[in-house]
Amino acid sequence: MSSQQLDTRRLSAYLADHLPDMDDSLTAEKFPGGQSNPTFKLTAGERSYVLRRKPPGELLPSAHAVDREFRVISALQNTDVPVPRTHVLCEDDSVIGSMFYVMEYMEGRILWDPVLPDAADNAERSATYDAMNATMAALHNVDVDAVGLSDYGKPGNYFERQLARWTRQYRASETETVANMETLLTWLPANMPADDGTVSLVHGDYRLDNMMFHPTEPRVIALLDWELSTLGHPLADLANQCMAWMLPRDSSMKGLAGVDRASLGIPTDEEYIARYCERTGRAGIENWNFYLIFSLFRLAAIVQGIKKRALIGTASSQEADARANLVGPLSQLAVDLIR
C-alpha cells in the first residue's frame, strides 16, 4: 500500500484503544500538497481528526521526523503559539506501514497565495501579515525550558550545523551537478556570521501556507508542519518567510516578485522585519543577505530531495515534479544576492 493510501481497517483497530468513540466506520482522505509527510483527514461518525505519517520506503537520513512534530506541538499546547491538540503518536510501523500521529482537525483557511486575492480589502491583507508576524514573534519568545524543550536541539552554532546538515542532504539526493549550488556550498561557510548566542524554538519552514487562518478573520488559529523544527536561531524563520516572497509569481511556490505591495496593503520586507524586531526586543539585524542566501540554498536542497524522491517513486504530492525543477531558479536567486 502506497503513502497515498491508508489501511483503515488496521488503523481503526489501533485507534479504538486511543481515541474516544472510534469505530469501524473510519474513512481517510488525503489532503493535497504535503511533499514530505502525507497528511490525511480521518472521519469516524461525526468526529474528524488529522493523521500525519512518515512515508514508507527509502528515505533520507533524519528526514520525516513526525515524532518530533508530535512532541513540539504537544509542548506548545498552553502557550501563545496556536497549535492543534495532539492525540496519539504511533511508533509501531506494523499498523499502517510507518510511524504516524493523530491530532485535532480544525476548520479554517490555508492561504496559498501571498497576494491574498480573496481578502476583502487592504486592511484585511495588512492584518493577515501582522498576524503572521505576531505568531512568529510568539514562537520565538517561548521559554523552551518552561515547556520542556530545552533538549529539543543543540544550542549554539545553528547556521553552521544547518549548513552541514543540508549539505549532506543535498549530496545524498544529488542527481546532477548544479553550478550555482556548488558556488553556494563554497560561499556560505566562508561568509557565515559569528554566532551571537541567540537560541529559540524555530519552526524551520515558517511560511504562509504552513498556517491555518480563522474561517472569516485575519487570525492564525494553527501553525502547522513542524517536521523541521528545532532549537536554533530565530532569524532562520524570519529569513525563510521573507525569502519566500522573493519567488516569482509563476513558480509552483508563488512569491511576491514584481508585486506592488503598497497598493495591496502588504508590508515591505523592511516594515515586516521592523515589526518583528519590536515584538522580540531585537535592535536590528546585521548580515541580512547571508540569512536570505542560506534560506534559498536550504530550500533548493529540500526541493532536490523532492526531485530524488519523485525519481524513485516516494514523493507524496502530484506537485513534486513541478517543484523539482526549482533547484536551478532558487540557486540562481541566491547567487544573484552574492554579486
C-alpha positions as a Markdown table, in Angstrom:
| # | Residue | x | y | z |
|---|---|---|---|---|
| 1 | Met | 0.0 | 0.0 | 0.0 |
| 2 | Ser | 1.5 | 3.4 | -1.0 |
| 3 | Ser | 1.9 | 6.5 | 1.1 |
| 4 | Gln | -1.2 | 7.9 | -0.6 |
| 5 | Gln | -3.4 | 5.3 | 1.0 |
| 6 | Leu | -4.2 | 4.0 | 4.5 |
| 7 | Asp | -5.2 | 0.6 | 5.7 |
| 8 | Thr | -8.3 | 1.9 | 7.6 |
| 9 | Arg | -9.2 | -1.5 | 9.0 |
| 10 | Arg | -5.9 | -1.8 | 10.9 |
| 11 | Leu | -5.8 | 1.9 | 11.7 |
| 12 | Ser | -9.4 | 1.8 | 13.1 |
| 13 | Ala | -8.5 | -1.2 | 15.4 |
| 14 | Tyr | -5.5 | 0.7 | 16.7 |
| 15 | Leu | -7.2 | 4.0 | 17.3 |
| 16 | Ala | -10.1 | 2.3 | 19.1 |
| 17 | Asp | -7.7 | 1.9 | 22.0 |
| 18 | His | -6.6 | 5.5 | 21.9 |
| 19 | Leu | -9.4 | 7.8 | 20.8 |
| 20 | Pro | -13.0 | 8.0 | 22.2 |
| 21 | Asp | -15.9 | 6.8 | 20.1 |
| 22 | Met | -13.7 | 5.3 | 17.4 |
| 23 | Asp | -15.4 | 2.6 | 15.4 |
| 24 | Asp | -15.1 | 0.7 | 12.1 |
| 25 | Ser | -16.8 | 3.5 | 10.1 |
| 26 | Leu | -13.4 | 5.2 | 9.8 |
| 27 | Thr | -12.6 | 6.7 | 6.4 |
| 28 | Ala | -9.4 | 8.6 | 5.3 |
| 29 | Glu | -9.0 | 11.3 | 2.7 |
| 30 | Lys | -5.5 | 12.6 | 1.7 |
| 31 | Phe | -5.0 | 16.3 | 1.7 |
| 32 | Pro | -3.4 | 17.9 | -1.4 |
| 33 | Gly | 0.2 | 19.0 | -1.0 |
| 34 | Gly | 2.4 | 17.6 | 1.7 |
| 35 | Gln | 5.5 | 16.7 | -0.3 |
| 36 | Ser | 7.2 | 15.5 | 2.8 |
| 37 | Asn | 4.8 | 13.8 | 5.2 |
| 38 | Pro | 1.5 | 12.6 | 3.7 |
| 39 | Thr | -1.4 | 14.0 | 5.7 |
| 40 | Phe | -5.0 | 12.7 | 5.9 |
| 41 | Lys | -8.4 | 13.7 | 7.2 |
| 42 | Leu | -9.9 | 10.9 | 9.3 |
| 43 | Thr | -13.6 | 10.7 | 9.7 |
| 44 | Ala | -15.5 | 8.4 | 12.1 |
| 45 | Gly | -19.1 | 9.2 | 12.5 |
| 46 | Glu | -19.3 | 12.9 | 13.4 |
| 47 | Arg | -15.7 | 13.1 | 14.6 |
| 48 | Ser | -12.8 | 14.2 | 12.5 |
| 49 | Tyr | -9.1 | 14.1 | 13.0 |
| 50 | Val | -5.9 | 14.7 | 11.1 |
| 51 | Leu | -3.2 | 12.0 | 10.6 |
| 52 | Arg | 0.4 | 12.7 | 9.5 |
| 53 | Arg | 2.6 | 9.8 | 8.6 |
| 54 | Lys | 6.2 | 9.2 | 7.8 |
| 55 | Pro | 6.3 | 8.0 | 4.1 |
| 56 | Pro | 7.3 | 4.3 | 3.7 |
| 57 | Gly | 10.2 | 3.3 | 1.6 |
| 58 | Glu | 13.8 | 4.6 | 1.1 |
| 59 | Leu | 14.2 | 7.9 | 3.0 |
| 60 | Leu | 17.0 | 10.4 | 3.6 |
| 61 | Pro | 18.7 | 10.2 | 7.0 |
| 62 | Ser | 16.9 | 12.2 | 9.8 |
| 63 | Ala | 14.1 | 13.3 | 7.4 |
| 64 | His | 10.3 | 13.0 | 8.0 |
| 65 | Ala | 10.5 | 13.2 | 11.8 |
| 66 | Val | 6.8 | 13.0 | 12.7 |
| 67 | Asp | 7.7 | 12.0 | 16.2 |
| 68 | Arg | 9.5 | 15.4 | 16.6 |
| 69 | Glu | 6.4 | 17.2 | 15.2 |
| 70 | Phe | 4.2 | 15.4 | 17.7 |
| 71 | Arg | 6.5 | 16.4 | 20.6 |
| 72 | Val | 6.7 | 20.1 | 19.8 |
| 73 | Ile | 3.0 | 20.5 | 19.1 |
| 74 | Ser | 2.2 | 18.8 | 22.4 |
| 75 | Ala | 4.7 | 21.0 | 24.3 |
| 76 | Leu | 3.1 | 24.2 | 22.9 |
| 77 | Gln | -0.5 | 23.4 | 23.9 |
| 78 | Asn | -0.6 | 26.1 | 26.6 |
| 79 | Thr | 1.5 | 28.8 | 25.1 |
| 80 | Asp | 0.7 | 31.8 | 22.9 |
| 81 | Val | 1.6 | 29.8 | 19.8 |
| 82 | Pro | -1.6 | 28.5 | 18.1 |
| 83 | Val | -1.4 | 24.7 | 17.5 |
| 84 | Pro | -3.9 | 21.8 | 17.2 |
| 85 | Arg | -4.5 | 19.5 | 20.1 |
| 86 | Thr | -2.5 | 16.3 | 19.8 |
| 87 | His | -4.0 | 12.8 | 20.5 |
| 88 | Val | -1.6 | 9.9 | 19.9 |
| 89 | Leu | 1.8 | 9.1 | 18.4 |
| 90 | Cys | 2.2 | 5.6 | 17.0 |
| 91 | Glu | 5.8 | 4.4 | 16.5 |
| 92 | Asp | 4.8 | 0.9 | 15.5 |
| 93 | Asp | 5.3 | 0.6 | 11.8 |
| 94 | Ser | 3.2 | -2.6 | 11.6 |
| 95 | Val | -0.1 | -0.6 | 12.0 |
| 96 | Ile | 0.0 | 1.3 | 8.7 |
| 97 | Gly | 3.5 | 0.8 | 7.4 |
| 98 | Ser | 5.2 | 3.7 | 9.0 |
| 99 | Met | 5.2 | 6.0 | 12.1 |
| 100 | Phe | 2.3 | 8.4 | 12.4 |
| 101 | Tyr | 0.5 | 10.7 | 14.8 |
| 102 | Val | -3.1 | 11.9 | 15.1 |
| 103 | Met | -4.2 | 15.5 | 16.0 |
| 104 | Glu | -7.2 | 17.7 | 16.1 |
| 105 | Tyr | -9.0 | 18.6 | 12.9 |
| 106 | Met | -9.6 | 22.3 | 12.6 |
| 107 | Glu | -11.8 | 24.3 | 10.3 |
| 108 | Gly | -10.0 | 27.2 | 8.8 |
| 109 | Arg | -8.3 | 28.6 | 5.7 |
| 110 | Ile | -4.9 | 27.8 | 4.2 |
| 111 | Leu | -3.8 | 30.9 | 2.2 |
| 112 | Trp | -1.7 | 29.6 | -0.7 |
| 113 | Asp | -1.1 | 32.9 | -2.5 |
| 114 | Pro | 0.8 | 35.7 | -0.6 |
| 115 | Val | -1.1 | 38.3 | -2.7 |
| 116 | Leu | -4.2 | 37.3 | -0.7 |
| 117 | Pro | -6.5 | 37.6 | -3.7 |
| 118 | Asp | -9.6 | 36.7 | -1.6 |
| 119 | Ala | -9.1 | 39.3 | 1.0 |
| 120 | Ala | -11.9 | 41.8 | 1.4 |
| 121 | Asp | -9.6 | 44.9 | 1.3 |
| 122 | Asn | -6.2 | 46.2 | 2.0 |
| 123 | Ala | -6.9 | 46.4 | 5.7 |
| 124 | Glu | -7.5 | 42.6 | 5.8 |
| 125 | Arg | -4.3 | 42.0 | 4.0 |
| 126 | Ser | -2.3 | 44.1 | 6.4 |
| 127 | Ala | -4.0 | 42.4 | 9.3 |
| 128 | Thr | -3.2 | 39.0 | 7.9 |
| 129 | Tyr | 0.5 | 39.8 | 7.5 |
| 130 | Asp | 0.6 | 41.3 | 11.0 |
| 131 | Ala | -0.9 | 38.1 | 12.4 |
| 132 | Met | 1.8 | 36.0 | 10.7 |
| 133 | Asn | 4.4 | 38.4 | 12.2 |
| 134 | Ala | 2.8 | 38.2 | 15.7 |
| 135 | Thr | 2.7 | 34.4 | 15.6 |
| 136 | Met | 6.4 | 34.2 | 14.6 |
| 137 | Ala | 7.3 | 36.5 | 17.5 |
| 138 | Ala | 5.2 | 34.4 | 19.9 |
| 139 | Leu | 7.1 | 31.3 | 18.8 |
| 140 | His | 10.5 | 32.9 | 19.3 |
| 141 | Asn | 9.5 | 34.3 | 22.7 |
| 142 | Val | 8.6 | 30.8 | 24.1 |
| 143 | Asp | 10.6 | 29.8 | 27.2 |
| 144 | Val | 11.9 | 26.5 | 25.9 |
| 145 | Asp | 12.8 | 25.4 | 29.4 |
| 146 | Ala | 9.3 | 26.0 | 30.8 |
| 147 | Val | 7.7 | 23.9 | 28.1 |
| 148 | Gly | 10.1 | 21.0 | 28.4 |
| 149 | Leu | 12.0 | 21.6 | 25.1 |
| 150 | Ser | 15.5 | 22.5 | 26.5 |
| 151 | Asp | 16.9 | 19.3 | 24.8 |
| 152 | Tyr | 15.0 | 19.7 | 21.5 |
| 153 | Gly | 18.1 | 20.7 | 19.7 |
| 154 | Lys | 21.8 | 21.6 | 20.2 |
| 155 | Pro | 22.3 | 25.2 | 21.3 |
| 156 | Gly | 24.8 | 27.4 | 19.5 |
| 157 | Asn | 26.3 | 27.5 | 16.0 |
| 158 | Tyr | 22.9 | 26.9 | 14.5 |
| 159 | Phe | 23.7 | 28.0 | 11.0 |
| 160 | Glu | 27.0 | 26.1 | 10.9 |
| 161 | Arg | 25.1 | 22.9 | 11.9 |
| 162 | Gln | 22.3 | 23.6 | 9.5 |
| 163 | Leu | 24.6 | 24.2 | 6.6 |
| 164 | Ala | 26.4 | 20.9 | 7.4 |
| 165 | Arg | 23.0 | 19.1 | 7.6 |
| 166 | Trp | 21.6 | 20.5 | 4.3 |
| 167 | Thr | 24.9 | 20.0 | 2.5 |
| 168 | Arg | 24.7 | 16.3 | 3.5 |
| 169 | Gln | 21.1 | 16.1 | 2.5 |
| 170 | Tyr | 21.8 | 17.8 | -0.8 |
| 171 | Arg | 24.7 | 15.5 | -1.6 |
| 172 | Ala | 22.6 | 12.4 | -0.7 |
| 173 | Ser | 19.8 | 13.4 | -3.1 |
| 174 | Glu | 22.0 | 15.0 | -5.8 |
| 175 | Thr | 21.0 | 13.8 | -9.3 |
| 176 | Glu | 23.3 | 16.1 | -11.4 |
| 177 | Thr | 25.8 | 18.9 | -10.8 |
| 178 | Val | 24.3 | 22.4 | -10.5 |
| 179 | Ala | 27.0 | 25.0 | -10.8 |
| 180 | Asn | 25.1 | 27.6 | -8.6 |
| 181 | Met | 24.7 | 25.1 | -5.8 |
| 182 | Glu | 28.5 | 24.5 | -5.9 |
| 183 | Thr | 29.0 | 28.2 | -5.7 |
| 184 | Leu | 26.8 | 28.4 | -2.6 |
| 185 | Leu | 28.4 | 25.4 | -1.0 |
| 186 | Thr | 31.7 | 27.4 | -1.2 |
| 187 | Trp | 30.3 | 30.9 | -0.3 |
| 188 | Leu | 28.1 | 30.1 | 2.7 |
| 189 | Pro | 30.8 | 28.6 | 5.0 |
| 190 | Ala | 33.2 | 31.3 | 4.0 |
| 191 | Asn | 30.8 | 34.1 | 4.9 |
| 192 | Met | 29.0 | 32.8 | 7.9 |
| 193 | Pro | 28.4 | 35.5 | 10.6 |
| 194 | Ala | 29.7 | 34.8 | 14.1 |
| 195 | Asp | 27.2 | 33.1 | 16.3 |
| 196 | Asp | 25.6 | 35.7 | 18.6 |
| 197 | Gly | 24.4 | 33.2 | 21.2 |
| 198 | Thr | 20.7 | 33.7 | 20.5 |
| 199 | Val | 18.7 | 30.5 | 20.9 |
| 200 | Ser | 14.9 | 30.0 | 20.5 |
| 201 | Leu | 12.5 | 27.4 | 19.2 |
| 202 | Val | 12.4 | 27.7 | 15.5 |
| 203 | His | 9.7 | 26.3 | 13.2 |
| 204 | Gly | 12.1 | 25.5 | 10.3 |
| 205 | Asp | 9.6 | 26.1 | 7.5 |
| 206 | Tyr | 7.8 | 29.3 | 8.5 |
| 207 | Arg | 5.7 | 30.5 | 5.6 |
| 208 | Leu | 2.2 | 31.5 | 4.7 |
| 209 | Asp | 0.8 | 28.1 | 3.6 |
| 210 | Asn | 2.0 | 26.4 | 6.8 |
| 211 | Met | -0.5 | 28.3 | 8.8 |
| 212 | Met | -4.3 | 27.9 | 9.2 |
| 213 | Phe | -6.3 | 31.1 | 9.5 |
| 214 | His | -9.7 | 31.6 | 11.1 |
| 215 | Pro | -12.5 | 30.9 | 8.6 |
| 216 | Thr | -13.5 | 34.6 | 8.4 |
| 217 | Glu | -11.0 | 36.6 | 10.4 |
| 218 | Pro | -7.3 | 37.5 | 9.7 |
| 219 | Arg | -6.2 | 35.4 | 12.6 |
| 220 | Val | -3.8 | 32.4 | 12.8 |
| 221 | Ile | -5.5 | 29.5 | 14.5 |
| 222 | Ala | -2.8 | 26.9 | 13.9 |
| 223 | Leu | 0.9 | 26.8 | 12.9 |
| 224 | Leu | 1.4 | 23.5 | 11.0 |
| 225 | Asp | 4.1 | 21.3 | 9.6 |
| 226 | Trp | 6.7 | 21.2 | 12.4 |
| 227 | Glu | 9.0 | 18.5 | 10.8 |
| 228 | Leu | 12.0 | 20.8 | 10.6 |
| 229 | Ser | 11.6 | 22.5 | 14.0 |
| 230 | Thr | 14.4 | 22.5 | 16.5 |
| 231 | Leu | 16.3 | 24.8 | 18.8 |
| 232 | Gly | 18.1 | 27.3 | 16.8 |
| 233 | His | 18.5 | 30.9 | 15.7 |
| 234 | Pro | 15.2 | 32.8 | 15.2 |
| 235 | Leu | 16.5 | 34.7 | 12.2 |
| 236 | Ala | 16.2 | 31.5 | 10.2 |
| 237 | Asp | 12.4 | 31.6 | 10.4 |
| 238 | Leu | 12.3 | 35.3 | 9.6 |
| 239 | Ala | 14.6 | 34.9 | 6.6 |
| 240 | Asn | 12.6 | 31.9 | 5.4 |
| 241 | Gln | 9.4 | 33.9 | 5.3 |
| 242 | Cys | 11.0 | 36.9 | 3.6 |
| 243 | Met | 12.8 | 34.6 | 1.2 |
| 244 | Ala | 9.5 | 33.0 | 0.0 |
| 245 | Trp | 8.3 | 36.5 | -1.1 |
| 246 | Met | 11.3 | 36.8 | -3.4 |
| 247 | Leu | 10.0 | 33.9 | -5.6 |
| 248 | Pro | 8.3 | 34.7 | -8.9 |
| 249 | Arg | 4.6 | 34.6 | -9.3 |
| 250 | Asp | 4.6 | 31.9 | -12.0 |
| 251 | Ser | 6.5 | 29.3 | -9.9 |
| 252 | Ser | 4.8 | 26.4 | -8.2 |
| 253 | Met | 5.5 | 28.2 | -4.9 |
| 254 | Lys | 4.0 | 31.6 | -5.6 |
| 255 | Gly | 6.0 | 34.6 | -4.3 |
| 256 | Leu | 5.7 | 38.4 | -4.5 |
| 257 | Ala | 8.4 | 39.2 | -7.1 |
| 258 | Gly | 7.2 | 42.2 | -9.1 |
| 259 | Val | 4.2 | 42.9 | -7.0 |
| 260 | Asp | 3.3 | 46.5 | -5.9 |
| 261 | Arg | 2.9 | 45.7 | -2.2 |
| 262 | Ala | 1.9 | 49.2 | -1.2 |
| 263 | Ser | -1.1 | 49.1 | -3.5 |
| 264 | Leu | -2.3 | 45.9 | -1.8 |
| 265 | Gly | -1.6 | 46.8 | 1.9 |
| 266 | Ile | 1.2 | 44.3 | 2.1 |
| 267 | Pro | 4.2 | 45.4 | 4.1 |
| 268 | Thr | 7.7 | 45.7 | 2.6 |
| 269 | Asp | 10.3 | 43.4 | 4.0 |
| 270 | Glu | 11.8 | 46.3 | 5.9 |
| 271 | Glu | 8.4 | 47.1 | 7.6 |
| 272 | Tyr | 7.8 | 43.4 | 8.4 |
| 273 | Ile | 11.3 | 43.0 | 9.8 |
| 274 | Ala | 11.0 | 46.2 | 11.9 |
| 275 | Arg | 7.7 | 45.0 | 13.4 |
| 276 | Tyr | 9.2 | 41.6 | 14.3 |
| 277 | Cys | 12.2 | 43.3 | 15.9 |
| 278 | Glu | 9.8 | 45.4 | 18.1 |
| 279 | Arg | 7.9 | 42.3 | 19.2 |
| 280 | Thr | 11.1 | 40.3 | 20.1 |
| 281 | Gly | 13.2 | 43.1 | 21.5 |
| 282 | Arg | 15.8 | 43.0 | 18.8 |
| 283 | Ala | 17.7 | 46.2 | 18.0 |
| 284 | Gly | 18.3 | 45.3 | 14.3 |
| 285 | Ile | 19.8 | 42.7 | 12.0 |
| 286 | Glu | 23.3 | 42.6 | 10.6 |
| 287 | Asn | 24.3 | 40.4 | 7.6 |
| 288 | Trp | 20.7 | 40.1 | 6.5 |
| 289 | Asn | 21.7 | 38.9 | 3.0 |
| 290 | Phe | 23.5 | 35.9 | 4.4 |
| 291 | Tyr | 20.3 | 34.7 | 6.0 |
| 292 | Leu | 18.4 | 35.1 | 2.8 |
| 293 | Ile | 21.0 | 33.3 | 0.8 |
| 294 | Phe | 21.1 | 30.5 | 3.3 |
| 295 | Ser | 17.3 | 30.2 | 3.2 |
| 296 | Leu | 17.4 | 29.9 | -0.6 |
| 297 | Phe | 20.1 | 27.3 | -0.5 |
| 298 | Arg | 18.2 | 25.3 | 2.1 |
| 299 | Leu | 15.0 | 25.4 | 0.1 |
| 300 | Ala | 16.9 | 24.3 | -3.0 |
| 301 | Ala | 18.3 | 21.4 | -1.1 |
| 302 | Ile | 14.8 | 20.4 | 0.1 |
| 303 | Val | 13.5 | 20.6 | -3.4 |
| 304 | Gln | 16.4 | 18.5 | -4.6 |
| 305 | Gly | 15.2 | 15.9 | -2.1 |
| 306 | Ile | 11.7 | 16.0 | -3.5 |
| 307 | Lys | 13.2 | 15.6 | -7.0 |
| 308 | Lys | 15.1 | 12.5 | -5.9 |
| 309 | Arg | 12.0 | 11.0 | -4.2 |
| 310 | Ala | 10.0 | 11.7 | -7.4 |
| 311 | Leu | 12.5 | 9.7 | -9.4 |
| 312 | Ile | 12.4 | 6.7 | -7.0 |
| 313 | Gly | 8.6 | 7.0 | -6.6 |
| 314 | Thr | 8.2 | 8.0 | -2.9 |
| 315 | Ala | 7.3 | 11.7 | -3.3 |
| 316 | Ser | 3.9 | 12.3 | -1.8 |
| 317 | Ser | 2.5 | 15.1 | -3.9 |
| 318 | Gln | 1.4 | 15.4 | -7.5 |
| 319 | Glu | 3.3 | 18.7 | -7.5 |
| 320 | Ala | 6.6 | 17.0 | -6.8 |
| 321 | Asp | 7.7 | 17.1 | -10.4 |
| 322 | Ala | 7.0 | 20.8 | -10.8 |
| 323 | Arg | 8.8 | 21.7 | -7.6 |
| 324 | Ala | 11.8 | 19.5 | -8.6 |
| 325 | Asn | 12.5 | 22.0 | -11.4 |
| 326 | Leu | 13.1 | 24.8 | -8.9 |
| 327 | Val | 16.6 | 23.9 | -7.8 |
| 328 | Gly | 18.1 | 25.9 | -10.6 |
| 329 | Pro | 16.0 | 29.1 | -10.2 |
| 330 | Leu | 16.4 | 29.1 | -6.4 |
| 331 | Ser | 20.1 | 28.7 | -6.5 |
| 332 | Gln | 20.3 | 31.5 | -9.2 |
| 333 | Leu | 18.3 | 33.8 | -6.9 |
| 334 | Ala | 20.8 | 33.1 | -4.1 |
| 335 | Val | 23.9 | 33.6 | -6.3 |
| 336 | Asp | 22.4 | 36.9 | -7.5 |
| 337 | Leu | 22.4 | 38.2 | -3.9 |
| 338 | Ile | 26.1 | 37.5 | -3.6 |
| 339 | Arg | 27.0 | 39.5 | -6.7 |
